[in-house]
């Protein structure tokens, strides 16, 4: 799954910890109540593709949370730096990234009900995907 590979990439560059089995500060498709500092990744679909090119375009959203505005902003910028401009790169499970870019610089989304600050960023990623009908 692409989001798992993005989570592992963020772990590999020491942004946060990703583990499918537990002790993780990166979560896929859910915004947990704990820990206070975390990163969540959401699949947001992607644009309609035309032709039979051997790649697909997908979009995803990253939310990160922190206990104060400075640390939450720093974490958001670290995520941005690790993803925006990523190109001609192989993700941990072998998915080849043609290009990944941010739709915008991370923005503050305010605080949650417990007063924890969170930031959001949206990304577009093109990955190689050859099938019998493409490429």
N, CA, C and O atoms as a GROMACS GRO file, in nm:
protein
  540
    1UNK      N    1   0.085  -0.118   0.000
    1UNK     CA    2   0.000   0.000   0.000
    1UNK      C    3   0.089   0.124   0.000
    1UNK      O    4   0.186   0.132   0.075
    2UNK      N    5   0.055   0.220  -0.084
    2UNK     CA    6   0.138   0.339  -0.100
    2UNK      C    7   0.157   0.416   0.030
    2UNK      O    8   0.269   0.458   0.061
    3UNK      N    9   0.051   0.434   0.107
    3UNK     CA   10   0.065   0.511   0.231
    3UNK      C   11   0.157   0.442   0.331
    3UNK      O   12   0.228   0.509   0.406
    4UNK      N   13   0.156   0.309   0.333
    4UNK     CA   14   0.250   0.237   0.419
    4UNK      C   15   0.394   0.269   0.379
    4UNK      O   16   0.480   0.290   0.464
    5UNK      N   17   0.419   0.273   0.247
    5UNK     CA   18   0.554   0.303   0.200
    5UNK      C   19   0.594   0.448   0.231
    5UNK      O   20   0.710   0.475   0.262
    6UNK      N   21   0.499   0.539   0.223
    6UNK     CA   22   0.528   0.678   0.258
    6UNK      C   23   0.557   0.687   0.408
    6UNK      O   24   0.649   0.758   0.449
    7UNK      N   25   0.480   0.617   0.488
    7UNK     CA   26   0.506   0.612   0.632
    7UNK      C   27   0.644   0.557   0.662
    7UNK      O   28   0.715   0.611   0.746
    8UNK      N   29   0.682   0.449   0.594
    8UNK     CA   30   0.815   0.392   0.613
    8UNK      C   31   0.924   0.488   0.569
    8UNK      O   32   1.028   0.498   0.634
    9UNK      N   33   0.901   0.560   0.459
    9UNK     CA   34   0.997   0.660   0.413
    9UNK      C   35   1.017   0.768   0.519
    9UNK      O   36   1.130   0.807   0.548
   10UNK      N   37   0.907   0.817   0.578
   10UNK     CA   38   0.918   0.919   0.682
   10UNK      C   39   0.993   0.865   0.804
   10UNK      O   40   1.066   0.939   0.870
   11UNK      N   41   0.975   0.738   0.834
   11UNK     CA   42   1.051   0.673   0.940
   11UNK      C   43   1.200   0.666   0.903
   11UNK      O   44   1.286   0.696   0.985
   12UNK      N   45   1.228   0.625   0.780
   12UNK     CA   46   1.367   0.610   0.736
   12UNK      C   47   1.447   0.740   0.741
   12UNK      O   48   1.568   0.739   0.762
   13UNK      N   49   1.377   0.854   0.723
   13UNK     CA   50   1.446   0.984   0.729
   13UNK      C   51   1.428   1.049   0.867
   13UNK      O   52   1.450   1.170   0.883
   14UNK      N   53   1.388   0.968   0.964
   14UNK     CA   54   1.381   1.009   1.106
   14UNK      C   55   1.282   1.121   1.136
   14UNK      O   56   1.308   1.207   1.220
   15UNK      N   57   1.168   1.121   1.065
   15UNK     CA   58   1.062   1.218   1.093
   15UNK      C   59   0.976   1.170   1.209
   15UNK      O   60   0.947   1.245   1.302
   16UNK      N   61   0.937   1.044   1.203
   16UNK     CA   62   0.852   0.981   1.304
   16UNK      C   63   0.872   0.830   1.292
   16UNK      O   64   0.949   0.784   1.207
   17UNK      N   65   0.803   0.754   1.376
   17UNK     CA   66   0.820   0.608   1.378
   17UNK      C   67   0.702   0.540   1.313
   17UNK      O   68   0.586   0.570   1.344
   18UNK      N   69   0.731   0.447   1.220
   18UNK     CA   70   0.624   0.374   1.154
   18UNK      C   71   0.641   0.225   1.176
   18UNK      O   72   0.748   0.169   1.154
   19UNK      N   73   0.533   0.162   1.222
   19UNK     CA   74   0.531   0.018   1.240
   19UNK      C   75   0.388  -0.030   1.219
   19UNK      O   76   0.295   0.024   1.280
   20UNK      N   77   0.370  -0.127   1.134
   20UNK     CA   78   0.236  -0.182   1.110
   20UNK      C   79   0.185  -0.254   1.234
   20UNK      O   80   0.064  -0.260   1.257
   21UNK      N   81   0.276  -0.308   1.314
   21UNK     CA   82   0.238  -0.392   1.428
   21UNK      C   83   0.217  -0.320   1.560
   21UNK      O   84   0.172  -0.383   1.656
   22UNK      N   85   0.247  -0.193   1.570
   22UNK     CA   86   0.230  -0.128   1.700
   22UNK      C   87   0.310  -0.002   1.713
   22UNK      O   88   0.305   0.084   1.624
   23UNK      N   89   0.385   0.012   1.820
   23UNK     CA   90   0.466   0.130   1.855
   23UNK      C   91   0.496   0.224   1.740
   23UNK      O   92   0.606   0.224   1.686
   24UNK      N   93   0.399   0.302   1.702
   24UNK     CA   94   0.413   0.390   1.588
   24UNK      C   95   0.366   0.529   1.625
   24UNK      O   96   0.277   0.546   1.708
   25UNK      N   97   0.428   0.630   1.562
   25UNK     CA   98   0.377   0.767   1.572
   25UNK      C   99   0.327   0.814   1.436
   25UNK      O  100   0.290   0.931   1.420
   26UNK      N  101   0.326   0.722   1.338
   26UNK     CA  102   0.267   0.747   1.206
   26UNK      C  103   0.149   0.651   1.191
   26UNK      O  104   0.162   0.531   1.211
   27UNK      N  105   0.033   0.706   1.154
   27UNK     CA  106  -0.089   0.627   1.143
   27UNK      C  107  -0.150   0.644   1.004
   27UNK      O  108  -0.139   0.750   0.943
   28UNK      N  109  -0.212   0.539   0.955
   28UNK     CA  110  -0.273   0.538   0.822
   28UNK      C  111  -0.425   0.541   0.836
   28UNK      O  112  -0.485   0.451   0.896
   29UNK      N  113  -0.487   0.645   0.782
   29UNK     CA  114  -0.633   0.651   0.776
   29UNK      C  115  -0.706   0.673   0.905
   29UNK      O  116  -0.828   0.657   0.910
   30UNK      N  117  -0.636   0.709   1.010
   30UNK     CA  118  -0.705   0.737   1.137
   30UNK      C  119  -0.625   0.838   1.218
   30UNK      O  120  -0.503   0.844   1.209
   31UNK      N  121  -0.696   0.916   1.297
   31UNK     CA  122  -0.638   1.021   1.379
   31UNK      C  123  -0.656   0.980   1.526
   31UNK      O  124  -0.760   1.010   1.586
   32UNK      N  125  -0.556   0.912   1.583
   32UNK     CA  126  -0.575   0.856   1.717
   32UNK      C  127  -0.574   0.962   1.827
   32UNK      O  128  -0.522   1.072   1.807
   33UNK      N  129  -0.630   0.928   1.940
   33UNK     CA  130  -0.628   1.020   2.054
   33UNK      C  131  -0.489   1.026   2.118
   33UNK      O  132  -0.454   1.127   2.179
   34UNK      N  133  -0.412   0.920   2.104
   34UNK     CA  134  -0.278   0.911   2.163
   34UNK      C  135  -0.185   0.854   2.058
   34UNK      O  136  -0.229   0.767   1.983
   35UNK      N  137  -0.062   0.896   2.047
   35UNK     CA  138   0.014   0.991   2.129
   35UNK      C  139  -0.017   1.137   2.091
   35UNK      O  140  -0.078   1.164   1.988
   36UNK      N  141   0.026   1.228   2.177
   36UNK     CA  142   0.002   1.370   2.152
   36UNK      C  143   0.074   1.419   2.027
   36UNK      O  144   0.021   1.504   1.955
   37UNK      N  145   0.193   1.367   2.001
   37UNK     CA  146   0.270   1.404   1.882
   37UNK      C  147   0.261   1.287   1.784
   37UNK      O  148   0.308   1.177   1.814
   38UNK      N  149   0.201   1.312   1.668
   38UNK     CA  150   0.185   1.204   1.570
   38UNK      C  151   0.168   1.261   1.430
   38UNK      O  152   0.149   1.381   1.411
   39UNK      N  153   0.174   1.170   1.334
   39UNK     CA  154   0.154   1.200   1.192
   39UNK      C  155   0.049   1.103   1.140
   39UNK      O  156   0.054   0.984   1.170
   40UNK      N  157  -0.048   1.154   1.064
   40UNK     CA  158  -0.148   1.067   1.004
   40UNK      C  159  -0.149   1.088   0.853
   40UNK      O  160  -0.135   1.200   0.804
   41UNK      N  161  -0.167   0.979   0.780
   41UNK     CA  162  -0.168   0.982   0.634
   41UNK      C  163  -0.303   0.934   0.584
   41UNK      O  164  -0.355   0.832   0.630
   42UNK      N  165  -0.360   1.008   0.488
   42UNK     CA  166  -0.491   0.975   0.433
   42UNK      C  167  -0.484   0.973   0.281
   42UNK      O  168  -0.428   1.064   0.220
   43UNK      N  169  -0.541   0.870   0.220
   43UNK     CA  170  -0.554   0.863   0.075
   43UNK      C  171  -0.667   0.958   0.035
   43UNK      O  172  -0.776   0.953   0.092
   44UNK      N  173  -0.641   1.045  -0.062
   44UNK     CA  174  -0.744   1.138  -0.108
   44UNK      C  175  -0.777   1.119  -0.256
   44UNK      O  176  -0.836   1.207  -0.318
   45UNK      N  177  -0.740   1.004  -0.311
   45UNK     CA  178  -0.777   0.973  -0.449
   45UNK      C  179  -0.673   1.021  -0.548
   45UNK      O  180  -0.555   0.987  -0.537
   46UNK      N  181  -0.715   1.099  -0.642
   46UNK     CA  182  -0.627   1.151  -0.745
   46UNK      C  183  -0.706   1.190  -0.867
   46UNK      O  184  -0.824   1.157  -0.879
   47UNK      N  185  -0.642   1.260  -0.959
   47UNK     CA  186  -0.713   1.304  -1.080
   47UNK      C  187  -0.736   1.188  -1.177
   47UNK      O  188  -0.668   1.086  -1.170
   48UNK      N  189  -0.829   1.207  -1.265
   48UNK     CA  190  -0.854   1.107  -1.370
   48UNK      C  191  -0.735   1.105  -1.464
   48UNK      O  192  -0.685   1.210  -1.504
   49UNK      N  193  -0.691   0.988  -1.498
   49UNK     CA  194  -0.574   0.970  -1.584
   49UNK      C  195  -0.623   0.938  -1.724
   49UNK      O  196  -0.725   0.871  -1.742
   50UNK      N  197  -0.550   0.985  -1.821
   50UNK     CA  198  -0.588   0.951  -1.958
   50UNK      C  199  -0.474   0.877  -2.026
   50UNK      O  200  -0.357   0.890  -1.989
   51UNK      N  201  -0.509   0.799  -2.126
   51UNK     CA  202  -0.407   0.727  -2.200
   51UNK      C  203  -0.364   0.599  -2.133
   51UNK      O  204  -0.421   0.556  -2.033
   52UNK      N  205  -0.260   0.541  -2.189
   52UNK     CA  206  -0.209   0.415  -2.134
   52UNK      C  207  -0.066   0.431  -2.085
   52UNK      O  208   0.018   0.344  -2.106
   53UNK      N  209  -0.039   0.542  -2.020
   53UNK     CA  210   0.093   0.566  -1.965
   53UNK      C  211   0.121   0.471  -1.850
   53UNK      O  212   0.028   0.430  -1.780
   54UNK      N  213   0.246   0.433  -1.828
   54UNK     CA  214   0.279   0.333  -1.726
   54UNK      C  215   0.294   0.392  -1.584
   54UNK      O  216   0.375   0.344  -1.506
   55UNK      N  217   0.217   0.495  -1.553
   55UNK     CA  218   0.222   0.549  -1.418
   55UNK      C  219   0.083   0.597  -1.377
   55UNK      O  220  -0.005   0.618  -1.461
   56UNK      N  221   0.064   0.613  -1.248
   56UNK     CA  222  -0.062   0.665  -1.197
   56UNK      C  223  -0.032   0.786  -1.110
   56UNK      O  224   0.077   0.801  -1.055
   57UNK      N  225  -0.132   0.871  -1.098
   57UNK     CA  226  -0.122   0.991  -1.015
   57UNK      C  227  -0.219   0.973  -0.899
   57UNK      O  228  -0.338   0.947  -0.919
   58UNK      N  229  -0.167   0.987  -0.778
   58UNK     CA  230  -0.250   0.976  -0.658
   58UNK      C  231  -0.228   1.100  -0.572
   58UNK      O  232  -0.128   1.170  -0.587
   59UNK      N  233  -0.321   1.125  -0.484
   59UNK     CA  234  -0.306   1.235  -0.389
   59UNK      C  235  -0.322   1.181  -0.248
   59UNK      O  236  -0.391   1.081  -0.226
   60UNK      N  237  -0.258   1.247  -0.154
   60UNK     CA  238  -0.272   1.209  -0.014
   60UNK      C  239  -0.258   1.332   0.074
   60UNK      O  240  -0.199   1.433   0.035
   61UNK      N  241  -0.312   1.321   0.193
   61UNK     CA  242  -0.311   1.431   0.292
   61UNK      C  243  -0.231   1.385   0.412
   61UNK      O  244  -0.239   1.269   0.454
   62UNK      N  245  -0.153   1.477   0.466
   62UNK     CA  246  -0.076   1.451   0.587
   62UNK      C  247  -0.123   1.548   0.695
   62UNK      O  248  -0.120   1.669   0.676
   63UNK      N  249  -0.165   1.494   0.808
   63UNK     CA  250  -0.194   1.575   0.926
   63UNK      C  251  -0.090   1.540   1.030
   63UNK      O  252  -0.057   1.423   1.051
   64UNK      N  253  -0.038   1.641   1.096
   64UNK     CA  254   0.052   1.614   1.209
   64UNK      C  255   0.009   1.698   1.327
   64UNK      O  256  -0.048   1.806   1.313
   65UNK      N  257   0.038   1.645   1.443
   65UNK     CA  258  -0.007   1.708   1.567
   65UNK      C  259   0.110   1.724   1.662
   65UNK      O  260   0.203   1.643   1.663
   66UNK      N  261   0.104   1.828   1.743
   66UNK     CA  262   0.206   1.852   1.844
   66UNK      C  263   0.146   1.922   1.965
   66UNK      O  264   0.033   1.971   1.959
   67UNK      N  265   0.220   1.925   2.073
   67UNK     CA  266   0.170   1.984   2.197
   67UNK      C  267   0.184   2.135   2.202
   67UNK      O  268   0.120   2.200   2.285
   68UNK      N  269   0.265   2.192   2.115
   68UNK     CA  270   0.277   2.338   2.105
   68UNK      C  271   0.290   2.376   1.958
   68UNK      O  272   0.328   2.293   1.876
   69UNK      N  273   0.261   2.500   1.926
   69UNK     CA  274   0.255   2.541   1.786
   69UNK      C  275   0.391   2.533   1.717
   69UNK      O  276   0.399   2.500   1.599
   70UNK      N  277   0.499   2.563   1.791
   70UNK     CA  278   0.631   2.560   1.729
   70UNK      C  279   0.673   2.419   1.689
   70UNK      O  280   0.722   2.397   1.579
   71UNK      N  281   0.653   2.323   1.779
   71UNK     CA  282   0.693   2.186   1.747
   71UNK      C  283   0.604   2.127   1.638
   71UNK      O  284   0.652   2.050   1.554
   72UNK      N  285   0.475   2.161   1.638
   72UNK     CA  286   0.385   2.112   1.533
   72UNK      C  287   0.425   2.170   1.397
   72UNK      O  288   0.425   2.100   1.297
   73UNK      N  289   0.460   2.299   1.394
   73UNK     CA  290   0.504   2.363   1.269
   73UNK      C  291   0.635   2.303   1.222
   73UNK      O  292   0.652   2.277   1.102
   74UNK      N  293   0.728   2.281   1.313
   74UNK     CA  294   0.858   2.221   1.276
   74UNK      C  295   0.839   2.081   1.217
   74UNK      O  296   0.904   2.046   1.118
   75UNK      N  297   0.751   2.002   1.277
   75UNK     CA  298   0.725   1.868   1.227
   75UNK      C  299   0.663   1.874   1.087
   75UNK      O  300   0.702   1.798   0.999
   76UNK      N  301   0.567   1.965   1.067
   76UNK     CA  302   0.504   1.981   0.936
   76UNK      C  303   0.607   2.020   0.830
   76UNK      O  304   0.602   1.969   0.718
   77UNK      N  305   0.698   2.108   0.864
   77UNK     CA  306   0.801   2.150   0.768
   77UNK      C  307   0.900   2.038   0.739
   77UNK      O  308   0.949   2.026   0.627
   78UNK      N  309   0.930   1.955   0.839
   78UNK     CA  310   1.017   1.839   0.816
   78UNK      C  311   0.952   1.740   0.721
   78UNK      O  312   1.019   1.684   0.634
   79UNK      N  313   0.823   1.718   0.738
   79UNK     CA  314   0.750   1.629   0.647
   79UNK      C  315   0.751   1.687   0.506
   79UNK      O  316   0.776   1.616   0.410
   80UNK      N  317   0.724   1.816   0.495
   80UNK     CA  318   0.726   1.884   0.366
   80UNK      C  319   0.862   1.866   0.299
   80UNK      O  320   0.869   1.832   0.181
   81UNK      N  321   0.970   1.888   0.373
   81UNK     CA  322   1.105   1.875   0.318
   81UNK      C  323   1.136   1.732   0.273
   81UNK      O  324   1.213   1.711   0.180
   82UNK      N  325   1.076   1.633   0.341
   82UNK     CA  326   1.101   1.492   0.306
   82UNK      C  327   1.020   1.444   0.187
   82UNK      O  328   1.054   1.343   0.126
   83UNK      N  329   0.912   1.515   0.152
   83UNK     CA  330   0.824   1.470   0.044
   83UNK      C  331   0.823   1.560  -0.079
   83UNK      O  332   0.822   1.510  -0.192
   84UNK      N  333   0.824   1.690  -0.059
   84UNK     CA  334   0.814   1.782  -0.172
   84UNK      C  335   0.942   1.778  -0.255
   84UNK      O  336   1.052   1.803  -0.204
   85UNK      N  337   0.927   1.747  -0.382
   85UNK     CA  338   1.043   1.739  -0.471
   85UNK      C  339   1.103   1.601  -0.481
   85UNK      O  340   1.200   1.581  -0.554
   86UNK      N  341   1.048   1.504  -0.410
   86UNK     CA  342   1.096   1.366  -0.420
   86UNK      C  343   1.072   1.318  -0.563
   86UNK      O  344   0.958   1.320  -0.610
   87UNK      N  345   1.176   1.274  -0.631
   87UNK     CA  346   1.159   1.226  -0.767
   87UNK      C  347   1.266   1.123  -0.802
   87UNK      O  348   1.376   1.122  -0.747
   88UNK      N  349   1.229   1.036  -0.896
   88UNK     CA  350   1.318   0.927  -0.938
   88UNK      C  351   1.376   0.857  -0.815
   88UNK      O  352   1.497   0.848  -0.796
   89UNK      N  353   1.284   0.809  -0.732
   89UNK     CA  354   1.317   0.754  -0.601
   89UNK      C  355   1.238   0.626  -0.582
   89UNK      O  356   1.122   0.617  -0.622
   90UNK      N  357   1.300   0.526  -0.521
   90UNK     CA  358   1.230   0.401  -0.491
   90UNK      C  359   1.190   0.399  -0.344
   90UNK      O  360   1.275   0.412  -0.255
   91UNK      N  361   1.061   0.382  -0.318
   91UNK     CA  362   1.011   0.372  -0.182
   91UNK      C  363   1.048   0.236  -0.122
   91UNK      O  364   1.089   0.147  -0.196
   92UNK      N  365   1.036   0.219   0.011
   92UNK     CA  366   1.084   0.098   0.078
   92UNK      C  367   1.034  -0.036   0.025
   92UNK      O  368   1.106  -0.135   0.032
   93UNK      N  369   0.912  -0.042  -0.027
   93UNK     CA  370   0.859  -0.169  -0.077
   93UNK      C  371   0.878  -0.184  -0.227
   93UNK      O  372   0.828  -0.280  -0.286
   94UNK      N  373   0.951  -0.091  -0.290
   94UNK     CA  374   0.983  -0.104  -0.432
   94UNK      C  375   0.904  -0.016  -0.527
   94UNK      O  376   0.929  -0.020  -0.647
   95UNK      N  377   0.810   0.062  -0.477
   95UNK     CA  378   0.735   0.152  -0.565
   95UNK      C  379   0.827   0.263  -0.614
   95UNK      O  380   0.892   0.330  -0.534
   96UNK      N  381   0.831   0.281  -0.746
   96UNK     CA  382   0.917   0.384  -0.804
   96UNK      C  383   0.839   0.513  -0.818
   96UNK      O  384   0.733   0.516  -0.881
   97UNK      N  385   0.894   0.621  -0.760
   97UNK     CA  386   0.830   0.753  -0.762
   97UNK      C  387   0.889   0.834  -0.876
   97UNK      O  388   1.009   0.863  -0.878
   98UNK      N  389   0.804   0.871  -0.969
   98UNK     CA  390   0.846   0.962  -1.075
   98UNK      C  391   0.858   1.103  -1.017
   98UNK      O  392   0.956   1.173  -1.042
   99UNK      N  393   0.757   1.144  -0.940
   99UNK     CA  394   0.756   1.278  -0.883
   99UNK      C  395   0.658   1.285  -0.766
   99UNK      O  396   0.552   1.222  -0.769
  100UNK      N  397   0.694   1.360  -0.666
  100UNK     CA  398   0.604   1.390  -0.555
  100UNK      C  399   0.618   1.538  -0.523
  100UNK      O  400   0.729   1.588  -0.506
  101UNK      N  401   0.507   1.606  -0.514
  101UNK     CA  402   0.514   1.748  -0.479
  101UNK      C  403   0.396   1.789  -0.391
  101UNK      O  404   0.289   1.729  -0.394
  102UNK      N  405   0.421   1.892  -0.313
  102UNK     CA  406   0.318   1.945  -0.225
  102UNK      C  407   0.224   2.034  -0.306
  102UNK      O  408   0.268   2.108  -0.394
  103UNK      N  409   0.096   2.026  -0.275
  103UNK     CA  410  -0.001   2.116  -0.337
  103UNK      C  411   0.010   2.255  -0.276
  103UNK      O  412  -0.030   2.354  -0.337
  104UNK      N  413   0.066   2.263  -0.155
  104UNK     CA  414   0.083   2.390  -0.084
  104UNK      C  415   0.177   2.367   0.034
  104UNK      O  416   0.203   2.252   0.070
  105UNK      N  417   0.227   2.474   0.092
  105UNK     CA  418   0.307   2.463   0.213
  105UNK      C  419   0.213   2.424   0.327
  105UNK      O  420   0.097   2.466   0.326
  106UNK      N  421   0.258   2.345   0.425
  106UNK     CA  422   0.169   2.303   0.534
  106UNK      C  423   0.103   2.423   0.603
  106UNK      O  424   0.166   2.527   0.625
  107UNK      N  425  -0.024   2.405   0.638
  107UNK     CA  426  -0.099   2.512   0.702
  107UNK      C  427  -0.150   2.467   0.838
  107UNK      O  428  -0.180   2.349   0.860
  108UNK      N  429  -0.161   2.563   0.929
  108UNK     CA  430  -0.216   2.534   1.061
  108UNK      C  431  -0.366   2.511   1.049
  108UNK      O  432  -0.436   2.586   0.982
  109UNK      N  433  -0.413   2.407   1.115
  109UNK     CA  434  -0.556   2.377   1.120
  109UNK      C  435  -0.612   2.407   1.259
  109UNK      O  436  -0.723   2.366   1.292
  110UNK      N  437  -0.533   2.480   1.341
  110UNK     CA  438  -0.580   2.516   1.474
  110UNK      C  439  -0.546   2.411   1.578
  110UNK      O  440  -0.440   2.348   1.573
  111UNK      N  441  -0.638   2.392   1.672
  111UNK     CA  442  -0.616   2.296   1.779
  111UNK      C  443  -0.734   2.197   1.784
  111UNK      O  444  -0.844   2.225   1.736
  112UNK      N  445  -0.706   2.082   1.843
  112UNK     CA  446  -0.815   1.986   1.863
  112UNK      C  447  -0.880   2.012   1.998
  112UNK      O  448  -0.848   2.110   2.066
  113UNK      N  449  -0.972   1.925   2.037
  113UNK     CA  450  -1.046   1.945   2.163
  113UNK      C  451  -0.959   1.938   2.287
  113UNK      O  452  -1.002   1.980   2.395
  114UNK      N  453  -0.837   1.885   2.275
  114UNK     CA  454  -0.744   1.877   2.388
  114UNK      C  455  -0.638   1.988   2.383
  114UNK      O  456  -0.544   1.988   2.463
  115UNK      N  457  -0.654   2.081   2.290
  115UNK     CA  458  -0.562   2.193   2.282
  115UNK      C  459  -0.430   2.161   2.211
  115UNK      O  460  -0.335   2.240   2.219
  116UNK      N  461  -0.424   2.048   2.142
  116UNK     CA  462  -0.303   2.011   2.068
  116UNK      C  463  -0.310   2.074   1.929
  116UNK      O  464  -0.416   2.075   1.865
  117UNK      N  465  -0.198   2.126   1.883
  117UNK     CA  466  -0.191   2.195   1.754
  117UNK      C  467  -0.173   2.095   1.641
  117UNK      O  468  -0.101   1.996   1.655
  118UNK      N  469  -0.238   2.123   1.528
  118UNK     CA  470  -0.214   2.035   1.414
  118UNK      C  471  -0.203   2.114   1.284
  118UNK      O  472  -0.260   2.222   1.268
  119UNK      N  473  -0.126   2.054   1.193
  119UNK     CA  474  -0.098   2.112   1.062
  119UNK      C  475  -0.139   2.013   0.955
  119UNK      O  476  -0.144   1.892   0.979
  120UNK      N  477  -0.169   2.065   0.836
  120UNK     CA  478  -0.211   1.980   0.724
  120UNK      C  479  -0.132   2.016   0.599
  120UNK      O  480  -0.098   2.132   0.574
  121UNK      N  481  -0.104   1.912   0.520
  121UNK     CA  482  -0.041   1.930   0.390
  121UNK      C  483  -0.100   1.830   0.293
  121UNK      O  484  -0.133   1.718   0.331
  122UNK      N  485  -0.114   1.870   0.169
  122UNK     CA  486  -0.167   1.782   0.064
  122UNK      C  487  -0.060   1.762  -0.041
  122UNK      O  488   0.012   1.855  -0.078
  123UNK      N  489  -0.050   1.638  -0.091
  123UNK     CA  490   0.057   1.601  -0.182
  123UNK      C  491   0.002   1.526  -0.303
  123UNK      O  492  -0.100   1.459  -0.296
  124UNK      N  493   0.074   1.540  -0.414
  124UNK     CA  494   0.044   1.468  -0.538
  124UNK      C  495   0.166   1.381  -0.568
  124UNK      O  496   0.279   1.430  -0.565
  125UNK      N  497   0.142   1.253  -0.596
  125UNK     CA  498   0.254   1.162  -0.622
  125UNK      C  499   0.225   1.082  -0.750
  125UNK      O  500   0.115   1.030  -0.768
  126UNK      N  501   0.324   1.074  -0.836
  126UNK     CA  502   0.316   0.994  -0.958
  126UNK      C  503   0.407   0.874  -0.939
  126UNK      O  504   0.526   0.888  -0.911
  127UNK      N  505   0.351   0.755  -0.955
  127UNK     CA  506   0.428   0.632  -0.937
  127UNK      C  507   0.415   0.542  -1.058
  127UNK      O  508   0.314   0.544  -1.128
  128UNK      N  509   0.517   0.466  -1.082
  128UNK     CA  510   0.518   0.372  -1.196
  128UNK      C  511   0.428   0.254  -1.163
  128UNK      O  512   0.437   0.194  -1.056
  129UNK      N  513   0.340   0.221  -1.257
  129UNK     CA  514   0.250   0.109  -1.239
  129UNK      C  515   0.217   0.049  -1.375
  129UNK      O  516   0.128   0.096  -1.446
  130UNK      N  517   0.289  -0.054  -1.410
  130UNK     CA  518   0.271  -0.119  -1.539
  130UNK      C  519   0.172  -0.234  -1.523
  130UNK      O  520   0.180  -0.313  -1.430
  131UNK      N  521   0.079  -0.241  -1.617
  131UNK     CA  522  -0.016  -0.352  -1.621
  131UNK      C  523  -0.020  -0.405  -1.765
  131UNK      O  524   0.052  -0.356  -1.852
  132UNK      N  525  -0.104  -0.503  -1.788
  132UNK     CA  526  -0.121  -0.554  -1.924
  132UNK      C  527  -0.177  -0.448  -2.018
  132UNK      O  528  -0.162  -0.461  -2.140
  133UNK      N  529  -0.239  -0.346  -1.964
  133UNK     CA  530  -0.305  -0.245  -2.046
  133UNK      C  531  -0.235  -0.109  -2.043
  133UNK      O  532  -0.272  -0.019  -2.119
  134UNK      N  533  -0.134  -0.093  -1.958
  134UNK     CA  534  -0.060   0.032  -1.950
  134UNK      C  535   0.088   0.003  -1.956
  134UNK      O  536   0.140  -0.082  -1.883
  135UNK      N  537   0.156   0.073  -2.043
  135UNK     CA  538   0.301   0.069  -2.048
  135UNK      C  539   0.358  -0.057  -2.100
  135UNK      O  540   0.480  -0.070  -2.108
   0.00000   0.00000   0.00000
